[in-house]
């Protein structure tokens, strides 16, 4: 993940600033409070805090590469304790070699326990802070993986919902092409060309979550041309698209199953011509689409008028987290209306 190195860099800069400030503070304390010379004050502070800084870095790297599954806090405290012993004894040996002042050397021996406690507190605090940091990073990475997994599952479900209504349309169209090749080969050729363009548009939209209304309406027009060839004079279409809606966005191929549903059940059990009405308008920043078809609830088989709508509603919910974007109603028991409301986001 790209965020981790940046965060660590900020922490390292902050830690370096703290150590620098602490080193200066200790030197001033030695000089003004204990009345040691400038040389002794600076050398003592640099050596002791320098070793402490290296120990903090070593502890951080150690916890980064290895952490026991159990008792990790106890492990950190033990390592901090051992590093504190190493710092105190190695620091004292080095200071005794560099500084020969008898008064300072006596002071060094008298304060060894206090020095050890201060160093141990610093290291223990540093270790626990690093533990918390690594735990937060692990949780962040785990949440990131979970989110990626959920997004992949959501995308897979969207793709499944997007295509599950296509096969039966293809089979019906191929059957119609077969019939046309016998009675009207010219129309069959036209239908094959339009069907190929329609399927090409379907594949093109596989990687697009939202597309322009203008593109979707071109796609729908291809579909309507195919259906017009299939049903000839029995199917009349009334399509009205508000120009203000053409630049809006909507889920690709979500309208085609609704129109197909309207044609199927509008023509069900009737040989008379019917009219399918499609309205696309911009309604206060929301894309509003309505599809109307004749509906006779008393006709045998019309119980299936809601075919496929639950899948479309599910797809809209996955995209917009709203279960009310698709609504259906009947008017005077003769007209079935399906309404889509697609929110527009910047």
C-alpha positions in Angstrom: 0.0 0.0 0.0 1.3 3.4 -0.8 0.1 5.1 2.4 2.4 3.1 4.7 5.8 4.5 3.6 4.5 8.1 3.7 3.1 7.6 7.2 6.4 6.0 8.4 8.4 8.8 7.0 6.3 11.3 8.9 6.8 9.3 12.1 10.5 9.0 11.6 10.8 12.8 11.1 8.7 13.4 14.3 10.9 10.9 16.2 14.1 12.5 14.9 12.8 15.9 16.0 11.9 14.6 19.5 15.3 13.0 19.9 17.1 16.2 18.8 15.1 18.2 21.3 15.7 15.7 24.0 19.4 15.7 23.3 19.6 19.5 23.5 17.5 19.5 26.7 19.8 17.0 28.4 22.9 18.9 27.5 21.4 22.1 28.9 20.4 20.3 32.0 23.9 19.1 32.6 25.4 22.5 31.9 23.1 24.7 33.9 21.8 22.4 36.7 24.8 20.1 37.3 27.5 22.7 36.4 29.4 20.4 34.1 31.4 21.9 31.3 30.0 22.5 27.8 32.2 19.7 26.5 31.0 17.1 29.1 27.4 18.1 28.7 27.4 17.8 24.9 29.4 14.6 24.8 27.3 12.8 27.5 24.0 13.8 25.8 25.2 12.9 22.3 26.6 9.4 23.3 23.7 8.4 25.6 20.9 9.7 23.4 22.6 8.5 20.2 22.7 5.0 21.6 19.1 5.3 22.7 18.1 6.4 19.2 19.8 3.5 17.6 18.2 1.2 20.1 14.7 2.6 19.3 15.3 2.0 15.5 16.6 -1.5 16.2 13.5 -2.3 18.3 11.2 -0.9 15.7 12.8 -3.0 12.9 12.8 -6.1 15.1 9.0 -5.7 15.8 8.5 -5.1 12.1 10.2 -8.4 11.1 9.1 -10.6 14.0 6.3 -10.6 16.5 5.3 -13.6 18.5 1.7 -14.7 18.2 1.3 -14.7 22.0 2.5 -12.4 24.7 3.8 -9.8 22.2 3.7 -7.0 24.9 5.8 -9.1 27.3 8.2 -9.8 24.5 8.5 -6.1 23.7 9.2 -5.2 27.4 11.9 -8.0 27.7 13.6 -6.8 24.5 13.5 -3.2 25.8 15.0 -4.3 29.1 17.9 -6.1 27.4 18.5 -3.2 25.1 18.5 -0.8 28.0 21.2 -2.9 29.8 23.3 -2.8 26.6 22.9 0.9 26.2 23.8 1.7 29.8 26.9 -0.5 30.0 28.2 0.3 26.5 27.5 4.0 27.0 29.3 4.1 30.4 32.4 2.3 28.9 32.5 4.7 26.0 32.0 7.8 28.3 34.7 6.6 30.6 37.1 6.5 27.7 36.2 9.9 26.3 35.7 11.9 29.5 38.5 11.8 32.2 36.9 14.2 34.7 36.9 12.5 38.1 33.8 14.4 39.3 31.8 13.4 36.2 33.0 9.8 36.5 31.8 9.6 40.1 28.5 11.1 39.0 28.2 8.5 36.2 28.6 5.6 38.6 26.0 7.1 41.1 23.3 7.7 38.4 23.6 4.4 36.6 20.3 3.1 38.0 18.5 6.3 37.2 19.9 6.3 33.7 18.8 2.7 33.2 15.2 3.5 34.3 15.0 6.5 31.9 16.4 4.6 29.0 14.1 1.6 29.7 11.0 3.9 29.9 11.9 5.4 26.5 12.5 2.1 24.9 9.4 0.5 26.3 7.2 3.4 25.2 8.8 3.3 21.7 8.2 -0.5 21.5 4.6 -0.3 22.5 4.0 2.7 20.2 5.5 0.6 17.3 3.3 -2.3 18.3 0.2 -0.2 18.1 1.4 1.2 14.7 1.9 -2.2 13.2 -1.5 -3.5 14.6 -3.2 -0.5 13.0 -1.4 -1.1 9.7 -2.5 -4.8 9.8 -6.1 -3.8 10.5 -6.0 -1.2 7.7 -4.6 -3.8 5.2 -7.1 -6.4 6.3 -10.0 -3.9 5.8 -8.5 -2.9 2.5 -8.5 -6.6 1.4 -12.0 -7.1 2.7 -13.2 -4.0 0.8 -11.5 -5.3 -2.4 -13.1 -8.7 -2.0 -16.5 -7.1 -1.4 -16.1 -4.9 -4.5 -15.1 -7.9 -6.6 -18.1 -9.8 -5.4 -20.3 -6.9 -6.0 -18.9 -6.5 -9.5 -19.3 -10.2 -10.3 -23.0 -10.0 -9.1 -23.5 -6.9 -11.3 -22.1 -8.7 -14.3 -24.3 -11.7 -13.6 -27.4 -9.5 -13.3 -26.4 -7.5 -16.4 -26.4 -10.6 -18.6 -28.9 -13.0 -17.1 -31.8 -11.5 -19.2 -29.9 -11.6 -22.5 -29.9 -15.3 -23.5 -33.6 -15.7 -24.1 -33.7 -12.6 -26.2 -30.9 -14.0 -28.3 -32.7 -17.3 -28.7 -36.0 -15.5 -29.7 -34.2 -13.3 -32.2 -32.4 -16.3 -33.8 -35.7 -18.1 -34.1 -37.2 -15.0 -35.8 -34.1 -14.8 -38.2 -34.7 -18.5 -39.1 -38.4 -17.8 -39.9 -37.5 -14.7 -41.9 -34.9 -16.6 -44.0 -37.8 -18.7 -45.3 -40.4 -15.9 -45.9 -38.3 -12.8 -46.4 -34.6 -13.3 -46.8 -34.0 -9.5 -47.3 -35.5 -8.7 -43.9 -33.5 -11.6 -42.4 -30.3 -10.0 -43.5 -31.2 -6.7 -42.1 -32.1 -8.3 -38.8 -28.8 -10.2 -38.6 -26.9 -6.9 -39.1 -28.9 -5.1 -36.4 -28.6 -8.1 -34.1 -24.8 -8.1 -34.5 -24.6 -4.4 -33.8 -26.8 -4.9 -30.7 -24.6 -7.7 -29.3 -21.5 -5.7 -30.1 -22.9 -2.9 -28.0 -23.7 -5.3 -25.2 -20.1 -6.5 -25.1 -18.8 -3.0 -25.2 -20.7 -2.0 -22.1 -19.3 -4.9 -20.0 -16.6 -2.7 -18.5 -18.7 0.4 -18.2 -20.8 0.9 -15.0 -22.5 4.2 -16.1 -22.9 5.4 -19.6 -24.5 8.5 -21.2 -28.3 8.4 -21.9 -27.6 9.2 -25.5 -25.5 6.1 -25.9 -28.1 3.9 -24.1 -30.9 5.2 -26.3 -28.8 4.4 -29.5 -28.5 0.9 -28.1 -32.2 0.7 -27.3 -33.1 1.9 -30.8 -31.1 -1.1 -32.2 -33.1 -3.4 -30.0 -36.4 -1.8 -31.0 -35.5 -2.1 -34.7 -34.9 -5.8 -34.2 -38.2 -6.2 -32.3 -39.9 -4.2 -35.0 -38.7 -6.7 -37.6 -39.9 -9.6 -35.4 -43.4 -8.3 -34.8 -43.9 -6.0 -37.8 -47.2 -4.1 -37.8 -48.2 -5.5 -34.4 -45.7 -3.4 -32.6 -45.9 0.4 -32.5 -43.4 2.5 -30.6 -43.7 6.0 -29.1 -40.2 7.1 -27.9 -39.7 10.6 -26.5 -36.4 11.7 -25.1 -35.8 15.0 -23.4 -32.7 16.7 -24.9 -31.7 17.8 -21.4 -31.4 14.2 -20.3 -29.0 13.1 -23.1 -25.9 14.2 -21.1 -27.0 12.3 -17.9 -25.7 8.9 -16.9 -27.3 5.6 -16.2 -26.4 2.0 -15.8 -25.7 0.4 -19.2 -28.3 -2.1 -20.6 -30.6 -1.6 -17.6 -33.4 -0.3 -19.8 -33.4 -3.0 -22.5 -34.8 -5.8 -20.2 -37.6 -3.4 -19.1 -38.5 -2.6 -22.7 -38.3 -6.3 -23.6 -40.6 -7.1 -20.7 -43.1 -4.5 -21.9 -43.1 -5.8 -25.4 -43.4 -9.4 -24.3 -46.4 -8.9 -22.0 -48.0 -6.2 -24.1 -48.2 -8.6 -27.0 -49.1 -11.6 -24.8 -52.4 -13.3 -25.8 -53.4 -10.6 -28.4 -53.1 -10.4 -32.1 -54.1 -6.7 -32.2 -51.5 -3.9 -32.6 -50.1 -2.4 -29.4 -48.1 0.7 -28.5 -45.1 0.7 -26.2 -44.4 4.2 -24.8 -40.9 5.2 -23.6 -40.4 8.6 -21.9 -36.9 9.8 -20.8 -36.7 13.2 -19.0 -34.6 15.2 -16.6 -36.5 15.7 -13.4 -34.7 18.1 -11.0 -31.3 16.6 -11.4 -32.6 13.0 -11.5 -33.0 10.9 -14.7 -36.6 9.7 -15.0 -37.5 6.9 -17.4 -40.9 5.4 -17.8 -42.0 2.5 -20.0 -45.7 1.8 -20.6 -47.3 -1.2 -22.1 -50.9 -2.5 -22.4 -51.9 -4.8 -19.6 -54.8 -7.2 -19.1 -54.6 -8.9 -15.7 -57.5 -11.3 -16.7 -55.5 -12.7 -19.6 -54.0 -16.2 -18.8 -50.2 -15.9 -18.2 -50.1 -12.2 -17.4 -49.0 -13.1 -13.8 -45.5 -12.9 -15.1 -45.6 -9.2 -15.9 -42.8 -8.6 -13.3 -40.4 -10.9 -15.0 -36.8 -9.7 -14.5 -37.7 -6.6 -12.6 -36.4 -8.0 -9.3 -33.0 -8.5 -10.9 -32.9 -5.0 -12.2 -33.9 -3.6 -8.8 -31.1 -5.6 -7.2 -28.6 -4.2 -9.7 -29.7 -0.6 -9.0 -29.4 -1.3 -5.3 -25.9 -2.5 -5.7 -25.0 0.7 -7.6 -26.9 3.3 -5.6 -27.8 1.6 -2.3 -31.5 2.5 -2.8 -34.3 -0.1 -3.2 -36.9 2.4 -4.4 -35.3 3.4 -7.8 -37.6 1.0 -9.8 -41.4 1.3 -9.3 -44.3 -0.3 -11.1 -48.0 0.5 -11.2 -51.1 -0.4 -13.1 -53.5 2.3 -14.4 -57.2 1.4 -14.9 -56.2 -2.3 -15.0 -55.2 -1.7 -18.6 -51.8 -0.1 -18.5 -48.6 -1.3 -16.9 -46.0 1.4 -16.1 -42.4 0.8 -15.1 -40.5 3.8 -13.8 -36.8 4.2 -13.2 -35.3 7.0 -11.2 -31.5 7.3 -11.7 -29.7 9.7 -9.3 -27.0 11.8 -10.8 -23.7 12.3 -8.9 -20.8 14.6 -9.7 
